[in-house]
Amino acid sequence: MFQISWLKRALLALPVALVACGGGGGGDPVGPAGSCSVADQNVWLGDYMNEWYFWYRISPRPDPSPYPSVDSYFAALLFTGSSGGSTFGFPADRYSRIESSASFDRFFSDGAMLGYGISVAGLELARDATRPLYVRYVEALSPAALQGVQRGDQIISANGRAAASIVAADDYSALSAAATGETLTLVLRRGGVDRTRVLSSAVFNLSPVQGATVQTSAAGRKLGYVQVKDMISQALVPMDAAFAQFKAAGVQDLVLDLRYNGGGLVSTGATLASYIAGTRGSGLNYATLLYNDKRAGTNNVSFPFASLAASLGVARVFVLTGQRTCSASEQVVNGLRGAGLDVVTVGDTTCGKPVGFLPTTVCSRTYSVVNFESVNQRNEGRYFDGLQATCAVSEDFTAAQGGSDDPLAVEARRYVDAGKCSPRLLGRAQPLSLRADGARLPDTEPGEHRDMMPR
């Protein structure tokens, strides 16, 4: 992790001037597009990127007129990377995106999604078609759940296409839907028995907080376990209930499962961190968002730890992580470390996205463009290579998430008593999420979000 001190900020003389913004002032100097023609949208996009893009000083600035589509011009504007690695430079922008405003609003405003509600462990296979493809997560209120699809089901085929073909092509598009009423036919295997399930796509509400339980370690310590999958506002009520349960039970340690949390709202992550830190976060900032030099003074971007009735105030927290732990969920780990907590991460290296967006909508499309980077109370950030796991543990997708035989949860519970990683894990190479050729695995499967936005 890189500590961004104000002295280093000046001495490094990076081409982007990064400034912590205060409240008020500014306003958006870029007006709406003149029309929804490609030409007008491209002109607007070039102006917007020049004012708001985090890397505007060192990114390409091509003439918009030759580009036949907004998407092609958008791709041409993205930052291509700078030298110095993740410590003294920046990687190419693989985070900015455009999506339909209907899809964006459905997720972030309504706490819902369109689709089948099934997620698979495809990225982990790195196109190795000899290995089985498992269901890794099923949304509780989704069509998949209603048809009895479970984590640990092995996919034999999807819409008639063999799982081996899907894995080899790295093509999981069949698991997404563009509209309600589309059909996904799955052949699934469990316990040596095959069954067929026909799913019809629908809009369903997300269940961002799951599995809150009070457990006991082998040595008798009480610990709370909870999964938080999406940093959206709909997580706040069940989150409060979970921590109230933990506080009433007198838990001594917390296991926070963020392995599939792609991020969301900084404000929701700050609330989650405040439940954990309690008074240890008093007077400290959970996160500060640093914009480009043109945006200094535009926004109130400091997020302090809050005082919450159900907060635990633990000195140590175990966070279960993986390559899908991204953006606003990585920010929780960084924010808690900035407050001085002992954050033990168990699982795999996180995705590496310490930057975020202020989404803006033009012509029914929402642009999530990198506008800021995030640092904690100690000005630490720029973990573009991800946050390495304290204890590197491979997943078992046939084990119930957080259950008695889940390797990540088992290791966390063991660490609670032993105070260190299992001896069998010592010297394990990091990260687990590398292909055999050393390249990082792809970032997303269909339907996954990689987000960090203020509210």
N, C-alpha and C positions, 0 to 999 in steps of 0.2 A: 504494500500500500504506500502511496506517495503522500507525504505531508506537505501541504501547500502553505508555507509561511509567507507572510507579506514580504519579508526580506528576500526569500528565494524568488517570489513572484517578480520582484524588480530585477534581481540579478540575472535570472534566466532570460530576460528580455524576449519572452515568447511573442510571436506575432499577433496573438490575440490578447488584448488587455482585458483581464477578468476582474470585475469589481463587484463587491457585495452591494446589493441595492437596498436603499431605504424605502420608506413609504412615500406615496403620492407622486405628483408631477408627471411629466412626460406625455403620455397618450401615444396612440399609434400613429406615426407619421405616414403610414401607407394606407391609402383609401381603398375601397372595394374595387374589384375589377370593373372595367367599363361595361362589359357584357360577358356573356358566357361563351363567346367565341374563343377558339383556341388561341388566336393572336392576342386578344385582350387578357385572357387568363395567363398567358406566358409573360406578358409585360408585367402584370401584377405580381406574378411569382418571382420574377427577377428583382423587382423593387422590394418585395417582402424579405427575400433572402438577404439582400444587401443591408437591410436594417436590423433584422431579428435573428438571423442565423448565427449560432455561436462561433462558427469558423468562417465568418464572412470575409475576413481579411486574407485568408489563405486558401480559399476555395475557388474553383473555376467560375468565371463570369462570362459565359458565351453569349453571343447575340441570340435573342429568342426567335428571330424571324425564320430561320431555316428549319425549326423543329415542328414536325407535323402533328404532335400531340403534347398535351401537358405532361404526361408521364415521361415521355422521352426527354423533355426539357428539364423536368425535375431531376431525373437521373444524372443529367449532364452538370447540374449545379452542385451536386453533393461533393463534400470534401473527400479528397482521395488519399489522405494520410500524410504524415510528416515524419522525418527521421528522428531517431532517439528512442524508439520503443515506447512503452507505456509510461515510462518514468519522466522523460524529458520531451517527449513528443506526443502525438495523438494518432490513433489508428484511423483508417478510413471509416467514413460514416456508414455503418450498416444498421443504423437505428431509425433514421427518419423514414416516414412512410405517408402514403395517402390512402384513405379508405372512404367508403360511403358514409355520409353523416348519419344515415339511419342505423348502420351497424355500430358506429361510435356511440351514438346516443343510447342505443339499446343496452349496451354494456355499462357505460359510465353513469347514465341517468336512471335507467330502469333496473339495473342489476339483473339483466336477462341476456340470453343469447339465442340465436337461431341455429338449429342443427340437430344432431342426434344425441349429443352429450357423452360421446365416447372418446377417450384419449388412449393412444397406444404408446408402447415403448419402442418407437421406431428409430429415433435419432441414436439411441444407444447401440444399435446394431451396426451402424456405419456401413450400410449396404452389404453386410454379411448375410446372404440369403440362406446359409446353412443353419442359422440359429432361429429359434421360434420367435414369433411375434406375439407379444402379450398385450392384453388390455391392462393399462396401468392406473386408469382413473375413470370413474363414471359419475357424472353429475347426478345428485340425489333425486332431482325432480324431472329428469330428462326422459325422452322416449327410450333410451337404452336401459335406464333403470327400471322403467315400467315393464320392459320385456325380460327382465331378469339377467341382463348382462352384468358381469361382475369383474372387478380387478382379479387378474390371474387367469381369466379365460384366454386360451390360445386361439388366435385367429387363424383359421385354415384358409378361408377365402373371403373376399368382399366383392359383392356384385359379380360373382363368378370368376374373379381374378385371384389366382393363387397368392397366398401371403408371400411366398418366396419371390414372385415377380414384383410385388409391391415394394418389398425391401430392396431388391436389386436395383430398381429404378428410382428409389428414394421418392416415391410418388404416393402420397397419402391423401390425395385430393378427394377420393371417394368418401372419405369420412367427413367432408364438409358438405354443406347444402347452400344453395343460392336462394331458395324460397321454401316456404312451408309445403308439405305434402310430397316432397321428393322421397324416394325409397332407397334404403340401404339393406341389402340382404347379406347377412353374415352367417358363415358356418364356423361354429365355435367348438372347442374341445376342452373338456374338464374331466379329470379322473379317467381318461381313456375313452370317454363317451362323447360323440359328436352330436351337436344339435344345431338347428337352423333358427335364426331369429330375423324377422323382417321389421325394420324400423322405419317409421314415417317421420320426416323432419318436422319440427315445430319450434315455436318460440316458448321458452321455459325460463322460470326464475332460477338464478344461481343460488347456491348454498355456500357462501364464502367461508363460513366457520363450521368445522365439523370435529367430531371425535373428542370433545372435552371430557376428560376422565381424570380421576385422582388415582394414582398408582403407588405401589410401595416397592422400593428397591430391596435387593436381597438382604441388605443390612438394616432394613426397617425405616429408611428415610421416605417421607412422603414427597411425591413429586406430581405436578400437574402436567398433563399432556394435552395439546390442542393443535389442530391443523388450521392454518389460515391460508386459503388458496388465492383470494383476490383482494387487493387493497381498494375496495370500493366502499361507498358510504353504507351500503346494506350490511357490511360486516360489523358495524359499530354496536348494534343492540346485542347480537349473540356473543360478541367479544366481551362486552360488559358482563353478561351472564356467566360466561366461562370463568372470568377472573374473580367474580364474586363467589363462585363455587370454590375456586382454589383458595381464596382468602379465608372463607369460612372453614375449610378443611385444614387450614394451617400448613399448606404445602411449604416445603423447604427448598425445593428446586423446581425449575420449569423446563419442560421439553417443548419447544416451539417448532412445529413442522412447517417449513416453508419450501419444501423440495419442489413443489409444482406452482409456486407463487411467482407469476411473471410481473407483478407490480401493480401499479394503479396510482392512487392518490397519496401524495406526501402527507397530507393531513391525517389520513387513516393510519399510515405507518407511524406517524408521530404519536397518535393515540395508543397504538399497540405498544410502542416502546415505553410510553409513560406508565402503562399498567405494570410493566416489568420493572422499570427503574425506581418508581416511587420517589421518595425524598432524595434518593441519590442523584436525581436529575434536577433538583431545585436550583433555579437560577442559571441553568445551562441551556444551550441551544441543541436541539436534536439534530437540526440540519440548517445549513445556510446555502442558498442557491445563488450562484455567481454567473452573471450574464456577460455579454460582450460590452465593450466600452461605450457603445452608442446607447445602451439601455440602462446605464447607471442612474439610479434614482427613480426608475419607472415603477417598480413594484416593491411591496413589502415581502421579503423573501426569507426572513428568519422564522424558524419554527421551534419555539421553546418547548421543553418538556412541561407537561401539565400535571397538576395535582388532581388525582382521581380517587374517589372513595374506595374503589376495589383494587387499588394498586398493591403489588406485592413487596416491592423494594428489595428484591433478592440481589445478592452480590454476584451471583453466577447464573448464567442461563445457557441451556443447550439448544442450538438451532440446527435442525436437520436440513441440509442443503443439497442442491444438485445443479446441473447445468441449466435447469429451468428456473432456478432461483435468480431473479433478475430485477434490476432497476429499483423500484420502490421497496422490494423485499430485501435486496442487498443493502439498501440504505438503512434498514432496521439494524442489521449487524454492525454497520459502520457507525451509526448514531449511538448505539449502546456502548460500543467500545470508546467512543469519544467522551462518554460520561464516566468512564473508568470501570465499567462492568467487565467481568471475566466472561467473554462470549466464546464458548466452545462449539465449534462447528463440526458436524458429523455428516459424512456422505461424500459428496463430490465438489469440485471447484465450481463456483457460481458462474453466471454467464458473462459478467464483466461489462456493466452498463452504468457508470456513475454520472450519467447525463440525462436530461429530461426535456419535456415539451411544455409549451403553452399552446394547445391546439387552436387552430383558427379555421373557420369554415367559409368556403367560397364555392358558389354554384353547386350546392348540395354535396360537396366533398370536404372532408376534414383533413387538414394538413397537420401532422404531428412531426414537427421539425425540431432538431436539437437546438434549444434556446439557452440552456444553462448547464453548468456542472454543479454537483452537490458535494459539500464537505461537512464534516462533523465539527464538534466543539473544538477539537484540536487541529482544525483545518486539514484533516486527512481526507484524501479522495483519490481520484484517478486510478482506480483499480480495474483498468481496462482488460487485464489478463484474468480477471475474476478474483474472488476471495478463496484462497485455498482452504480445504477442510483441515481442521485440527487433527481429526481422526478420519482417514480416507477409508470409506466403506462402500462396497458395491451393493446395489439394490437387488432384492429378490422380489420380482413382480408377482410371484405366486403367493407371497405372504401378505396378510392383511396389513394395511398401512397403520403403523403405530401399535401393532399387536405384539403378542408374546414372542413371535418368531420373525418379526421384521428386523433385519440386521442393523438398520440405522437406529431404531428405537432401543434395541437390545444393547448396542454399544453405548448409547447415552446413559441408559440405566446402570450399566456396569461402571462407567466413568464416575457416576454419582458417588459410588462407594469407594472406588480405587483411586480416584483423583488423577488418573492418567489414561491414555489410550491402551487398548489391549496390546500385549507384547507382539502378537502376530501381525499387528499393523505397522510396527516400527520399520522405517525405511521404505515403506510403500511409495512408489513413484506418484507424483502429482503432475497434472490432474488425471483423473480417470477418464475424463471426457475428451480424449484424444484418439484420433484414428491411428492405425498402424503406421501411417506415413508421417505422423506428428502434427497434422493439421487439426485445427479446432473443428468440432462437429458443427453442422448447420444450427441456426438459432431457433427455428420454430417449426412446428407442425401446424397444419391448418387449424385456425381458431384460437391460437395462442396469442397473448398480448405481451408486449415488452414495454412497460410504461412507467413513467415517473412524471407526474404533473401536480402542481400545487394543490388544487381543489377540484 
